[in-house]
Amino acid sequence: MALRERYAALQCAKCKKIDESIAIQRGIDEDVRIVARQDYVLCGDGLIAVSQRLRDLLAENNINGVRFAPIPASSNYFILVPALTAPTDVETCGMEFRRRCSVCGRFRETLFFPLAASMEFPSDQRLLLASSIRFEFALGETFCFMASDYVVDILKASKITGLEYQVVD
């Protein structure tokens, strides 16, 4: 896997990670294609692609907390990006943080999902949320989204594919 030239300036000189948020804001290259059958797809680089069907379902039900970055060569798919995060207390989250980069400050990897008790959830039930703590792996960051029972029921009733549902206490 090689870094595309347009993102080279975003790469940390030491750990080689890039700022995915800025990269997505710059846009997705014309030759990037998503070929999938699921509505929710975890890509090899840690980003999440969602189908037009899932995007429409969220819009029709006024589900907020996320935004969608277009993929020009795959008009039926979008990169799912958090627009709202749940503030998460680092001291009580129960996650492990390994090998912090001395240049950019990102960790090489983070382990485990934060404990629900360490997070502040808004009262709005019509949200998809990600933790305010970045989930890091060797290539970059990925997001784990949380939803209320209300949102999960909508997703299940519509038979959205590619999702794994887990109960968080």
C-alpha positions in Angstrom: 0.0 0.0 0.0 1.4 3.4 -1.0 0.3 6.8 0.1 -1.2 9.0 -2.6 0.8 12.1 -3.5 -2.1 14.4 -2.7 -1.9 13.3 1.0 1.9 13.3 1.4 2.0 16.7 3.2 -0.5 15.3 5.8 1.9 12.4 6.8 3.7 12.5 10.1 7.5 12.3 9.5 8.0 9.8 12.3 5.0 7.4 12.5 3.8 7.9 8.9 0.1 8.3 9.8 -1.9 10.9 8.0 -4.7 13.1 9.3 -7.7 11.3 7.8 -10.1 14.1 8.6 -8.1 16.6 6.4 -7.6 14.0 3.8 -11.3 13.3 3.5 -12.0 17.1 3.3 -9.6 17.3 0.4 -11.7 14.7 -1.4 -11.5 11.2 -2.7 -9.5 10.5 -5.9 -11.5 9.7 -9.1 -10.0 6.2 -9.3 -11.1 5.0 -5.8 -14.0 2.6 -6.2 -16.1 0.7 -3.7 -17.3 -2.7 -4.9 -19.5 -4.2 -2.3 -22.9 -5.6 -1.7 -23.3 -4.5 1.9 -24.7 -1.2 3.1 -22.0 -0.7 5.7 -18.4 -1.5 4.6 -15.2 -1.3 6.7 -12.5 -0.6 4.2 -8.9 -1.8 4.4 -7.7 1.6 5.4 -10.1 1.8 8.4 -12.6 4.1 6.8 -16.2 3.2 6.6 -18.2 3.4 3.4 -22.0 3.4 3.4 -24.5 2.8 0.6 -26.8 5.4 -0.8 -29.6 3.2 0.7 -28.3 3.6 4.2 -27.6 7.3 3.7 -31.2 7.8 2.5 -32.6 5.8 5.4 -30.8 8.0 8.0 -32.0 11.1 6.3 -35.6 9.9 6.0 -35.6 9.2 9.8 -33.7 12.4 10.7 -30.8 10.5 12.2 -27.9 13.0 12.8 -24.4 12.9 14.2 -22.6 11.9 10.9 -21.7 13.4 7.6 -21.0 11.7 4.2 -18.0 12.4 2.0 -18.7 11.5 -1.7 -16.7 8.9 -3.5 -16.8 10.2 -7.1 -16.1 6.9 -8.9 -18.7 5.1 -6.7 -21.7 7.3 -6.6 -23.7 4.7 -4.6 -21.2 4.9 -1.7 -20.0 7.5 0.7 -17.4 7.7 3.5 -19.1 7.9 6.8 -17.5 10.5 9.1 -18.6 11.6 12.6 -20.1 15.1 12.8 -20.7 14.7 16.5 -18.7 12.7 19.1 -19.5 11.6 22.6 -17.1 13.2 25.0 -15.1 10.4 26.6 -13.0 10.5 29.8 -9.5 9.1 29.0 -8.8 8.2 32.6 -11.9 6.0 33.1 -12.5 4.7 29.6 -10.7 1.3 30.1 -8.9 1.5 26.8 -5.2 0.8 26.3 -3.0 3.3 24.4 0.2 2.0 22.9 3.3 3.7 21.6 2.5 7.4 21.3 4.3 9.2 18.5 6.6 12.0 19.8 5.9 14.1 16.7 2.2 14.0 16.0 1.0 12.7 19.4 -1.1 9.9 18.0 -0.9 6.4 19.3 0.3 3.5 17.2 -2.7 1.6 18.4 -5.6 1.7 20.9 -7.2 -1.3 22.3 -10.8 -2.0 23.5 -14.0 0.1 23.3 -14.5 2.8 25.9 -16.7 1.9 28.8 -20.1 3.5 28.4 -19.8 5.0 31.9 -16.8 7.1 30.7 -18.9 8.7 27.9 -21.4 11.6 27.9 -24.4 10.8 25.8 -26.8 13.5 24.6 -30.5 13.0 25.2 -31.3 13.0 21.5 -32.2 9.4 20.4 -31.8 10.2 16.7 -28.0 10.1 16.6 -25.1 8.0 15.4 -22.1 8.9 17.6 -18.5 8.0 17.7 -16.3 8.3 20.8 -14.2 11.5 21.1 -11.2 9.2 21.6 -9.6 8.1 18.3 -9.4 4.4 17.6 -6.0 3.8 16.2 -4.4 0.9 14.3 -1.2 0.6 12.3 -2.6 2.4 9.2 -4.6 5.1 10.8 -7.8 5.6 12.6 -11.2 4.0 12.4 -14.6 4.8 14.0 -16.9 2.7 16.0 -20.4 4.2 15.9 -22.9 4.0 18.7 -26.7 4.3 18.3 -29.7 4.3 20.6 -32.2 1.4 20.5 -34.4 3.7 18.5 -31.8 3.9 15.7 -30.9 0.3 15.9 -34.5 -0.7 15.5 -34.8 1.4 12.3 -31.6 -0.2 10.9 -32.7 -3.7 11.7 -36.2 -3.2 10.4 -34.7 -2.0 7.1 -32.4 -5.0 7.0 -29.2 -2.9 6.6 -26.4 -5.2 5.8 -22.8 -5.2 7.0 -23.5 -4.0 10.5 -22.5 -5.8 13.7 -24.7 -4.9 16.6 -23.3 -5.0 20.1 -25.0 -4.0 23.3 -23.1 -1.5 25.4 -24.0 -1.3 29.1 
